[in-house]
Amino acid sequence: MLIFDFSFSENNIYMSIKNHIPNFITMLNLLSGCIAIVFVFEDQLVIASYLIGLAAFFDFLDGFLARLFKAQSPIGKDLDSLADVIIIWPCSRIDLI
């Protein structure tokens, strides 16, 4: 017989949300990078540059919060690497590197 414990304390819910905040910031980083790619294709390089700057800020913020909250996850590590790759492509098209 399997017995599942579905009781959650406030502390457990807080801890799980706190651990996902850096992943959410990384998703904002990915979104900014993807939208920047669209603007690069539309030759709107100024807007793309602002979005790349915003993505760079999100990249800093997610790493800072992950260290602050001591939140590490395999998906977070993979998402951060993907976001870094997505940011590099528009940078190379705009000659920001």
C-alpha positions in Angstrom: 0.0 0.0 0.0 1.4 3.4 -1.0 0.9 6.4 1.2 1.4 9.8 -0.2 1.9 12.9 1.9 0.4 15.9 0.2 0.8 18.2 3.1 2.8 21.3 2.4 4.1 23.7 5.0 4.6 27.3 4.3 8.3 26.8 4.4 8.3 24.1 1.8 6.2 26.2 -0.6 8.5 29.2 0.0 11.6 27.2 -0.7 10.3 25.8 -3.9 9.3 29.2 -5.3 12.5 30.7 -4.2 14.5 28.0 -6.1 12.6 28.8 -9.3 13.2 32.5 -9.3 16.5 32.3 -11.1 15.0 30.0 -13.8 12.2 32.5 -14.4 14.8 35.3 -14.8 16.7 33.0 -17.3 13.5 32.6 -19.2 13.2 36.4 -19.5 16.8 36.3 -20.7 15.8 33.8 -23.4 12.8 35.8 -24.4 14.8 39.0 -24.7 17.4 37.2 -26.9 14.7 35.7 -29.2 13.0 39.0 -29.7 16.3 40.6 -30.4 16.9 38.0 -33.1 13.5 39.0 -34.7 14.5 42.7 -34.7 17.9 41.9 -36.2 16.1 40.2 -39.1 13.9 43.3 -39.4 17.0 45.5 -39.5 15.9 47.3 -36.3 19.4 47.2 -34.9 18.9 49.8 -32.2 16.0 48.0 -30.7 17.9 44.7 -30.9 20.8 46.3 -29.1 18.6 47.4 -26.3 17.1 44.0 -26.0 20.6 42.4 -25.9 21.5 44.8 -23.1 18.3 43.8 -21.3 19.2 40.1 -21.8 22.7 40.8 -20.5 21.2 42.4 -17.3 18.9 39.3 -16.9 21.9 37.1 -17.3 23.7 38.9 -14.5 20.6 38.9 -12.3 19.8 35.2 -12.7 23.4 34.2 -11.7 23.4 36.6 -8.8 20.0 35.4 -7.5 21.0 31.7 -8.0 24.1 32.3 -5.8 22.2 34.4 -3.3 19.4 31.7 -2.9 21.8 28.8 -3.3 19.5 27.5 -6.0 21.0 25.1 -8.5 19.3 22.8 -10.9 20.2 20.9 -14.0 17.5 22.6 -16.0 18.7 26.0 -14.8 22.2 25.2 -15.9 21.0 24.1 -19.4 18.7 27.1 -19.8 21.5 29.5 -18.9 23.8 28.0 -21.5 21.0 28.1 -24.1 20.3 31.8 -23.2 24.0 32.6 -23.6 24.1 31.0 -27.1 20.9 32.9 -28.1 22.4 36.2 -27.0 25.7 35.7 -28.9 24.1 35.4 -32.4 22.4 38.8 -32.5 25.6 40.3 -31.0 27.6 39.0 -33.9 25.1 40.3 -36.5 25.2 43.8 -34.9 29.0 43.7 -34.4 28.8 44.3 -30.7 31.5 41.7 -30.0 
